[in-house]
Amino acid sequence: MIVYAKRRRLPLPFKGARFLGVPLTAAVVVIVAAGVLLRLRDVSFLPWLGDMGAYVNWANELVRTGSLDASWPPLFSAYLAVPSFLFGPEHAASAVLFAGVLLLVAVPRLLLALGVNRWFAVAALAAVAVSPHAVWYSSFTASESLAAPLFVLWLVLLLKILGTPGDDVPLTTVLGLLFLAMCLLRGSAPLLMLPLLAVWLLTLLVPSFRASRRSAWLVVAGATTAASVSYAYGISQIHGYYVDMQLTEMLPGRVWERLSAAGLFDLTPQTYACLVLVPALFWAVGRWMRPAELTGATPRLRVALGAALSILWLALVAWMASKAGDVSAILGRMGWAGVLIAGLAPLASAFRSARVQLVVVVAALSSLQFLVLHDHRLGGQRAHTFFLYWDRYLVSELLPTLYVFVFATVGWGAAYLVSSRRRPGTANADLSDHTGALTTSGLRTEGGWRLPAIAAVTAVAVAAPGLSAIPPIMRGTTLEGSFELIQALDDVGDADAPVVWSANGPGVPEGHFFPNTRMAFARPLEYTFGRDVLNDPAAGDFDPDEVASAASLDRYAACSGNRTLTVIEADAGGTDLDARLADSDLAASHLAEVSGVVELLHQPASSGWIDVDYTFDVWTVEITGEPTLAPADCDS
């Protein structure tokens, strides 16, 4: 995208983002440096637990084999593969740090583009720098960690293109590529089409927005093209995830049945026709349509739209609070004051330029639809082993939107109330092209130091509720010790011998945070280290560990064609392998005992960091008798 933009001499999202004046520059340098330091943690999320470990192991497998065999959207694993290739598999998660820093600077960049005074952009930078969610998701390998900054950059480019009613096809292409990246990152990203379609309708129906109607057609054309590509990939390459998990949950029952009956969940001719014709229609009409004239007035319809969207925001938030479900708890951790103030942004945007209001509409509707979707998904309050785990569903869209909306609302209001000079048309003008008007030297005539003071108070009010979570986050590193433990298991015994993962009894080691140890340790041995793990592939992710027996080991040996197996057993307080095999013709030799400690931060943070002790016995098992199973019977 960056190469394409530079070749076409297009403005990049951060072009022109300058902080003038020594105080502002010094503040930005100090805040960014502090924010980066808070995010500097070398997390090795190798245990295959939840989405996070899957992404890391798929990334390491891509580097090891050159093939990406992900069952979910591929972009995040491909993104993590870059540091895995450069620095080794233990550092795959370090790519998340870059995404966290990108979010840190993208939020104030969007505020500047929206015409917010620079002091409030700096204040937002400070608030995001110490946000527990933003800090935690700068090392937590969930796809939402990358989705959040991409969403903000998408809004920056959307704001730019809606203000350029001329021949903006190249810029639209860049925006479409960014939307494609978002769709290949998360299965729910195509839902962002709905707010775009709402804006498209507004540009057709509301005279004040018609200056952006051609741009809106082209934006929707690019987005539908991107969504079509990601849909084709989803139903053909990751059908189980995309169709059976995502679409079944998002679509009403009758819609699902009709689409399924029409064959639109497979790459049929009618599917190809829909995926090609719909984007082509928007491209054709967008290229043909003439730009409309800009309007400077703020009609009542725009105010009514902003008021309706603000009422909808506040009503939904009140409804979530009354339900006291998990989304309500997440909003509480993000800060109720900020959530409520953010609800005023749609109304405040009605007094800005038309394109600013359109972008606010997109951000608001995007956040609200995911708020409702995830309230349906999560239901009542949930605990989890990993800190802020369920919050990830609202990190990608709602979290950055909250910070942008709060500081935009307060910044717009403060600039209007504090300024001692009134420029004609300021209330309705688009200030995004001259946000530097209020420099340090001009503050005395534009309200003195009241604007930076209000900005600072706003930053403190937004950041203060979450500051207590920062010290616990900084006291440890999630899954510290896990990579070393798995690597030690890989180093024992013959690297060419296939592995059978087992436990010496029912249950799991005390303090273990999953129904089995196989997912946490055997999967990384297979995907990251390339070991041949023979355990039954039909076993579910949440099934208990197998307790290997003479019969099961004989079967694994016969079906794999190997007479020597490496058996790794988790100590669950049961009987050792050699004792269990004493009455068989299998010979077990103990190679080593591998121990390690893994630490993690629970949710809530008040639970503190815990250490889980693991002990594994590594055995070599020789099958001395004749196979009792023919290879042809192995699939039965």
C-alpha positions in Angstrom: 0.0 0.0 0.0 2.8 2.4 0.9 4.7 1.6 -2.3 1.6 2.1 -4.4 0.8 5.4 -2.7 4.3 6.7 -3.2 4.4 5.7 -6.9 1.1 7.5 -7.5 2.3 10.5 -5.4 -0.6 10.1 -3.0 -0.7 11.5 0.6 0.2 9.0 3.2 -1.8 8.8 6.4 0.9 10.6 8.4 1.9 13.2 5.9 1.7 16.7 7.2 1.4 15.6 10.9 3.7 18.1 12.5 3.6 19.3 16.1 4.8 22.9 16.1 6.4 24.6 19.1 9.0 23.5 21.6 6.5 22.6 24.4 4.4 20.4 22.1 7.5 18.8 20.5 9.0 18.0 23.9 5.8 16.7 25.2 5.4 14.4 22.2 8.9 13.0 22.4 8.6 12.3 26.2 5.1 10.7 25.8 6.1 8.5 22.9 9.3 7.4 24.6 7.3 6.5 27.8 4.7 4.8 25.8 7.2 2.6 24.0 9.0 1.7 27.2 5.7 0.6 28.7 5.2 -1.7 25.7 8.7 -3.2 25.6 8.1 -6.8 26.6 9.6 -9.9 24.8 6.5 -12.2 24.9 6.9 -15.7 23.5 3.3 -16.8 23.1 4.2 -20.3 22.0 1.7 -22.5 23.9 -1.2 -23.2 21.5 -3.8 -21.7 23.8 -6.7 -19.8 22.2 -6.2 -17.6 19.1 -2.9 -16.2 20.3 -0.8 -19.4 20.3 -2.4 -20.6 17.0 -1.3 -17.4 15.2 2.3 -17.7 16.6 2.7 -21.3 15.7 1.3 -20.8 12.2 3.8 -18.0 11.7 6.7 -20.2 12.8 5.5 -23.0 10.6 5.4 -20.5 7.6 9.0 -19.6 8.2 10.0 -23.2 8.7 8.2 -24.7 5.7 7.3 -21.8 3.5 3.7 -22.8 3.7 0.9 -21.1 5.6 -1.7 -23.6 6.7 -3.8 -21.4 8.9 -7.4 -22.3 9.7 -8.3 -18.6 10.3 -7.7 -15.4 8.3 -4.1 -15.5 7.2 -2.8 -11.9 7.6 -1.9 -11.9 11.3 0.2 -15.1 11.1 1.9 -13.7 8.0 2.6 -10.5 9.9 4.1 -12.4 12.9 6.2 -14.5 10.5 8.4 -11.4 9.7 10.1 -11.2 13.1 10.1 -15.0 13.4 12.1 -15.0 10.2 14.4 -12.2 11.2 15.0 -13.0 14.9 13.8 -16.6 15.5 10.6 -18.3 16.5 10.8 -17.2 20.1 10.4 -13.6 18.9 7.4 -13.9 16.6 5.2 -12.0 18.9 7.5 -8.9 18.8 5.6 -7.7 15.7 2.7 -6.8 18.0 4.9 -4.1 19.6 5.0 -2.2 16.3 1.2 -2.4 16.0 0.9 -1.0 19.5 3.2 1.9 18.7 1.3 2.5 15.5 -2.0 2.8 17.4 -0.3 5.2 19.8 0.5 7.7 17.0 -2.5 6.9 14.8 -5.1 8.2 17.3 -3.6 11.8 17.5 -3.1 11.7 13.8 -6.8 11.2 13.2 -7.7 13.9 15.8 -5.5 16.4 13.9 -7.2 15.4 10.6 -10.6 16.0 12.3 -9.6 19.5 13.1 -9.0 19.1 16.8 -6.5 21.5 18.5 -3.0 20.1 18.8 -3.0 20.2 22.5 -5.9 17.7 22.6 -4.1 15.5 20.1 -1.1 15.4 22.5 -3.4 14.8 25.4 -4.9 11.8 23.6 -1.4 10.6 22.9 -0.7 10.6 26.6 -4.0 8.9 27.5 -3.4 6.1 24.9 0.2 5.8 26.1 -0.9 4.7 29.6 -4.1 2.9 28.6 -4.0 -0.6 30.1 -5.8 -2.1 27.0 -3.4 -0.3 24.6 -0.4 -1.4 26.6 -1.5 -5.0 27.1 -2.4 -5.4 23.5 1.0 -4.2 22.4 2.4 -7.6 23.4 -0.7 -9.9 23.4 -0.8 -11.8 20.1 -4.5 -11.3 19.3 -5.4 -10.2 15.8 -7.3 -7.2 17.4 -3.8 -5.8 18.3 -3.2 -5.1 14.6 -6.8 -4.5 13.7 -7.0 -1.4 16.0 -4.3 0.8 14.3 -5.4 -0.4 10.8 -9.0 0.8 11.6 -7.7 4.2 12.7 -5.5 4.6 9.6 -8.5 3.5 7.5 -10.5 6.4 9.0 -7.7 8.8 8.3 -7.7 7.9 4.6 -11.5 7.8 4.5 -11.6 11.4 5.8 -9.1 12.4 3.1 -10.9 10.8 0.2 -14.3 12.1 1.2 -12.8 15.6 1.0 -11.4 15.1 -2.5 -14.4 15.0 -4.9 -12.2 15.0 -8.0 -10.4 12.0 -9.7 -9.6 10.1 -6.5 -9.5 6.5 -7.9 -5.8 6.0 -7.0 -6.4 7.0 -3.4 -9.5 4.8 -3.3 -7.4 1.9 -4.4 -5.1 2.4 -1.4 -8.1 2.6 0.8 -9.4 -0.6 -0.8 -6.1 -2.4 -0.2 -6.2 -1.3 3.5 -9.8 -2.7 3.7 -8.6 -5.9 2.1 -5.9 -6.2 4.8 -8.5 -5.7 7.5 -10.8 -8.4 6.0 -7.9 -10.9 5.8 -7.1 -10.1 9.4 -10.4 -10.8 11.0 -13.5 -12.7 9.8 -15.9 -10.0 11.1 -14.1 -7.1 9.3 -16.5 -7.2 6.3 -19.2 -6.0 8.6 -17.5 -2.5 8.3 -19.3 -2.5 4.9 -22.5 -1.6 6.7 -21.4 1.8 8.1 -19.9 2.5 4.7 -23.2 1.8 3.0 -24.9 4.0 5.5 -22.6 6.9 4.5 -23.2 6.1 0.8 -26.9 6.5 1.4 -26.4 9.8 3.2 -24.4 11.2 0.3 -27.3 10.3 -2.0 -30.2 11.5 0.2 -28.9 14.5 2.2 -27.9 17.6 0.2 -25.2 18.7 2.6 -23.3 15.4 2.0 -23.6 15.3 -1.8 -20.2 16.8 -2.3 -18.8 13.5 -1.3 -21.2 11.3 -3.2 -18.8 10.3 -6.0 -16.1 9.6 -3.4 -18.5 7.5 -1.4 -19.4 5.4 -4.5 -15.7 4.8 -5.1 -15.0 4.0 -1.5 -17.8 1.4 -1.5 -16.6 0.0 -4.8 -13.1 -0.5 -3.3 -14.5 -2.0 -0.1 -16.9 -4.4 -1.9 -14.0 -5.5 -4.1 -11.9 -6.2 -1.0 -14.7 -7.9 0.8 -15.4 -10.1 -2.3 -11.7 -11.2 -2.4 -11.7 -12.0 1.3 -15.1 -13.8 1.0 -13.8 -16.0 -1.8 -10.7 -16.8 0.3 -12.9 -17.5 3.4 -15.4 -19.9 1.8 -12.7 -21.8 -0.2 -9.7 -21.9 2.1 -11.0 -21.6 5.7 -14.6 -22.8 5.2 -14.9 -24.3 8.7 -14.0 -21.0 10.4 -15.5 -18.5 7.9 -18.8 -20.2 7.2 -19.4 -22.6 10.0 -18.2 -20.3 12.8 -18.5 -16.7 11.7 -21.4 -16.5 9.2 -23.6 -18.9 11.1 -23.3 -16.6 14.1 -23.7 -13.3 12.3 -26.5 -14.0 9.8 -30.2 -14.5 10.8 -31.4 -18.0 10.3 -33.6 -17.3 7.3 -30.9 -15.4 5.5 -28.4 -18.2 6.2 -30.9 -20.8 4.8 -31.5 -18.8 1.6 -27.9 -18.1 0.9 -27.0 -21.7 1.5 -29.8 -22.9 -0.8 -28.5 -20.5 -3.4 -25.0 -22.1 -3.2 -23.4 -18.8 -2.1 -21.3 -20.5 0.6 -19.2 -22.3 -2.1 -17.4 -21.1 -5.2 -20.3 -21.7 -7.5 -21.0 -19.7 -10.7 -23.6 -17.6 -8.9 -21.1 -16.8 -6.2 -18.6 -15.6 -8.7 -21.2 -13.6 -10.4 -22.1 -11.8 -7.2 -18.5 -11.2 -6.2 -17.7 -9.6 -9.6 -20.9 -7.8 -10.5 -21.6 -5.9 -7.3 -18.1 -4.2 -7.1 -18.2 -3.6 -10.9 -21.5 -1.8 -10.5 -20.1 0.6 -7.8 -16.9 1.2 -9.8 -18.8 2.0 -13.0 -21.3 4.4 -11.4 -18.5 6.0 -9.3 -16.4 6.7 -12.4 -19.4 8.1 -14.3 -20.7 10.3 -11.5 -19.8 14.0 -11.4 -18.7 15.6 -8.2 -21.2 17.9 -6.5 -20.6 21.4 -5.2 -19.5 21.9 -1.6 -22.0 23.4 0.9 -21.0 25.5 3.8 -24.3 25.5 5.8 -25.2 23.3 8.7 -28.8 22.4 8.1 -31.1 21.0 10.7 -31.0 17.6 9.1 -27.3 17.2 9.9 -27.9 18.2 13.5 -30.8 15.8 13.7 -28.6 13.0 12.4 -25.9 13.7 14.9 -28.4 13.9 17.8 -30.0 10.6 16.7 -26.7 8.9 16.6 -25.7 10.3 20.0 -29.0 9.2 21.5 -28.5 5.7 20.0 -25.0 5.5 21.4 -26.0 6.5 24.9 -29.2 4.3 24.8 -27.2 1.2 23.8 -24.6 1.9 26.5 -27.3 2.3 29.1 -28.9 -0.9 28.0 -25.5 -2.7 28.2 -25.0 -1.3 31.7 -28.4 -2.5 32.9 -27.7 -6.0 31.6 -24.5 -6.2 33.7 -23.0 -8.7 31.2 -19.4 -9.1 30.1 -19.6 -6.2 27.7 -20.7 -3.9 30.6 -17.7 -5.1 32.6 -15.4 -4.4 29.6 -16.9 -0.9 29.2 -16.3 -0.3 32.9 -12.6 -1.3 32.5 -12.4 1.1 29.6 -13.9 3.9 31.7 -17.6 4.8 31.9 -16.8 8.6 31.8 -15.1 8.2 28.5 -17.8 6.0 27.1 -20.5 8.6 27.9 -18.5 11.6 26.7 -17.8 9.8 23.5 -21.5 9.5 22.9 -21.6 13.2 22.3 -19.2 13.2 19.4 -21.8 12.4 16.7 -23.8 15.5 17.8 -20.7 17.7 18.0 -19.5 16.5 14.6 -22.7 18.0 13.0 -21.1 21.5 13.5 -17.9 20.5 11.7 -17.4 19.9 8.0 -19.6 17.4 6.2 -16.8 14.9 5.6 -15.8 15.0 9.3 -19.4 14.1 10.2 -19.4 11.3 7.7 -16.3 9.8 9.2 -17.7 10.1 12.7 -20.8 8.3 11.5 -18.6 5.5 10.2 -16.7 5.2 13.4 -19.8 5.4 15.6 -21.8 2.8 13.6 -18.8 0.5 13.4 -18.3 0.6 17.2 -22.0 0.2 18.0 -22.5 -2.8 15.7 -19.5 -4.6 17.2 -20.8 -3.7 20.7 -24.1 -5.3 20.0 -22.5 -8.3 18.2 -20.1 -9.1 21.0 -22.7 -8.6 23.7 -24.6 -11.3 22.0 -21.5 -13.5 21.8 -20.2 -13.0 25.3 -23.4 -12.9 27.4 -22.8 -12.8 31.1 -19.6 -11.9 32.8 -16.7 -14.3 32.2 -13.4 -14.9 34.0 -10.4 -16.0 32.0 -6.9 -17.2 32.6 -5.4 -14.4 30.5 -5.7 -10.8 31.5 -8.2 -8.7 29.5 -8.8 -11.7 27.2 -12.5 -11.1 26.5 -11.9 -7.3 26.1 -10.1 -8.0 22.8 -13.5 -8.1 21.0 -13.9 -4.3 21.7 -10.2 -3.4 21.3 -10.2 -3.3 17.5 -12.9 -0.7 16.8 -14.4 0.6 20.1 -11.2 1.4 22.0 -9.6 3.7 19.5 -13.0 5.3 18.7 -13.5 6.1 22.4 -10.2 8.0 22.6 -10.8 9.8 19.3 -14.4 10.7 20.2 -13.6 11.9 23.8 -10.8 14.2 22.8 -12.6 15.4 19.7 -15.7 16.3 21.6 -13.9 18.1 24.4 -11.4 19.7 22.0 -14.0 21.0 19.7 -16.1 22.4 22.5 -13.2 23.9 24.4 -11.8 25.6 21.2 -15.2 27.1 20.6 -15.8 28.3 24.2 -12.3 29.5 25.0 -11.3 31.3 21.9 -11.5 35.0 22.3 -11.7 35.6 18.5 -14.4 34.3 16.3 -13.5 33.7 12.7 -16.4 33.9 10.2 -17.6 30.4 9.5 -15.2 28.7 12.0 -18.0 26.7 13.5 -18.8 25.0 10.2 -15.4 25.1 8.5 -13.2 22.1 7.9 -10.2 22.8 10.1 -8.2 19.7 9.1 -6.0 21.6 6.7 -4.9 24.3 9.1 -4.9 22.7 12.6 -1.6 24.3 13.3 -3.2 27.7 13.6 -3.1 27.6 17.3 0.6 27.3 17.9 2.4 28.0 21.2 3.0 31.6 20.3 -0.7 32.1 19.4 -2.1 30.7 22.5 -2.3 33.9 24.4 -4.7 35.4 21.8 -6.6 32.2 21.4 -7.5 31.6 25.0 -4.1 31.6 26.7 -3.1 28.4 28.4 -6.7 27.4 29.0 -6.7 25.0 26.0 -3.7 23.0 27.2 -5.0 23.0 30.7 -8.4 21.6 29.6 -6.6 19.1 27.4 -4.5 18.0 30.4 -7.5 17.7 32.7 -9.3 15.6 30.0 -6.2 13.3 29.7 -6.1 12.8 33.5 -9.8 12.1 33.7 -9.7 9.5 30.9 -6.4 7.8 32.0 -6.8 7.8 35.8 -9.3 5.0 36.2 -7.0 2.5 34.4 -3.7 3.5 35.9 -4.0 1.0 38.7 -3.8 -1.8 36.2 -0.4 -0.7 34.8 1.8 -1.8 37.7 0.5 -5.4 37.6 1.1 -5.5 33.8 4.7 -4.4 34.3 5.6 -6.9 37.0 5.9 -9.9 34.7 5.7 -11.3 31.2 2.9 -13.5 29.9 4.0 -17.1 29.5 7.6 -16.4 30.6 9.5 -19.6 30.5 7.2 -21.4 28.0 9.6 -21.3 25.0 12.5 -22.5 27.0 10.5 -25.4 28.4 9.2 -26.5 25.0 12.7 -26.1 23.5 14.1 -28.3 26.3 11.6 -31.0 25.4 12.5 -30.8 21.8 16.2 -31.2 22.7 15.8 -34.5 24.5 16.1 -37.7 22.5 16.2 -38.5 18.8 14.9 -35.6 16.8 13.8 -37.9 14.0 11.7 -40.2 16.2 8.0 -39.5 16.2 6.5 -38.1 19.4 3.5 -39.4 21.4 2.1 -36.9 23.9 0.7 -38.4 27.1 0.0 -37.8 30.8 0.7 -40.3 33.5 -2.8 -40.0 34.8 -6.1 -38.2 34.5 -6.2 -34.5 35.1 -3.5 -31.8 34.5 -0.6 -30.4 36.6 -1.8 -28.2 39.5 -2.4 -24.7 38.3 -2.5 -25.5 34.6 -4.9 -23.3 32.8 -6.3 -25.6 30.1 -8.1 -29.0 30.0 -5.0 -30.6 28.6 -1.3 -30.1 28.2 -1.2 -31.4 24.7 -2.4 -28.1 23.1 0.0 -26.0 25.1 3.1 -28.0 24.5 2.7 -30.8 21.8 1.2 -28.5 19.2 4.2 -26.1 19.3 6.6 -29.1 19.1 4.8 -30.0 15.9 4.2 -26.6 14.2 7.2 -24.6 15.4 9.8 -27.3 15.9 8.7 -29.6 13.1 8.4 -32.8 15.2 6.1 -35.6 14.0 3.4 -35.8 16.8 1.3 -38.9 16.3 -1.6 -38.3 18.7 -5.0 -38.9 17.4 -5.9 -36.0 15.1 -9.6 -36.5 15.8 -9.0 -35.5 19.5 -10.7 -32.2 20.2 -8.8 -29.1 21.4 -10.4 -29.4 24.8 -10.3 -33.1 25.3 -8.2 -34.4 28.2 -4.7 -35.7 27.6 -4.3 -39.3 26.5 -2.8 -41.7 29.0 -0.7 -43.8 26.7 -1.0 -47.5 27.0 0.7 -50.5 25.4 -2.2 -50.8 22.9 -2.2 -47.2 21.8 1.6 -47.1 21.5 1.6 -50.3 19.4 -1.1 -48.7 17.2 1.0 -45.5 16.7 4.1 -47.5 15.9 2.3 -49.7 13.4 0.5 -46.8 11.7 3.6 -44.6 11.5 5.9 -47.4 10.4 8.3 -46.7 13.3 9.5 -49.2 15.8 10.9 -46.5 18.1 8.8 -43.7 19.7 9.5 -40.8 21.9 6.8 -40.5 24.6 6.6 -37.2 26.5 4.4 -37.5 29.6 3.1 -34.7 31.8 3.2 -35.4 35.5 -0.4 -35.4 36.6 0.2 -37.5 39.7 -0.3 -40.9 38.1 1.7 -44.0 37.4 4.9 -43.8 35.4 5.0 -45.2 31.8 7.5 -48.0 32.5 5.2 -49.4 35.2 2.2 -49.2 32.9 4.0 -51.1 30.2 5.5 -53.8 32.5 3.2 -56.6 31.3 3.7 -55.8 27.6 6.5 -56.5 25.0 7.2 -52.7 24.8 10.4 -51.6 26.4 10.4 -48.1 27.9 13.7 -46.3 28.7 13.7 -43.1 30.7 15.7 -40.3 29.0 15.2 -37.3 31.1 13.0 -35.3 33.4 12.3 -31.8 32.1 10.9 -29.1 34.5 10.0 -25.5 34.0 7.9 -22.6 35.4 5.5 -20.6 33.3 4.0 -17.3 34.6 0.8 -15.5 33.5 -1.4 -12.7 34.7 -5.0 -13.7 35.4 -8.2 -11.6 34.9 -8.8 -9.7 37.1 -5.4 -8.2 37.7 -6.1 -8.3 41.4 -5.4 -12.0 41.2 -1.8 -11.2 40.4 0.8 -13.1 38.5 0.9 -16.9 39.1 3.6 -19.4 38.5 2.7 -22.9 37.1 5.2 -25.6 37.7 5.5 -28.4 35.1 7.4 -31.6 35.1 7.6 -33.9 32.0 9.2 -37.3 31.7 10.7 -38.1 28.3 10.8 -41.8 27.4 12.0 -43.9 24.5 9.7 -46.8 23.7 10.9 -49.7 21.6 8.3 -52.0 20.1 10.0 -55.4 20.1 7.2 -57.6 18.9 5.4 -57.9 15.6 2.9 -55.2 14.7 -0.6 -56.1 15.8 -2.2 -53.7 13.3 -1.9 -53.6 9.5 -1.3 -50.2 8.0 -4.5 -50.6 6.0 -6.5 -50.7 9.2 -5.0 -47.5 10.6 -7.9 -45.3 9.3 -10.6 -47.4 10.9 
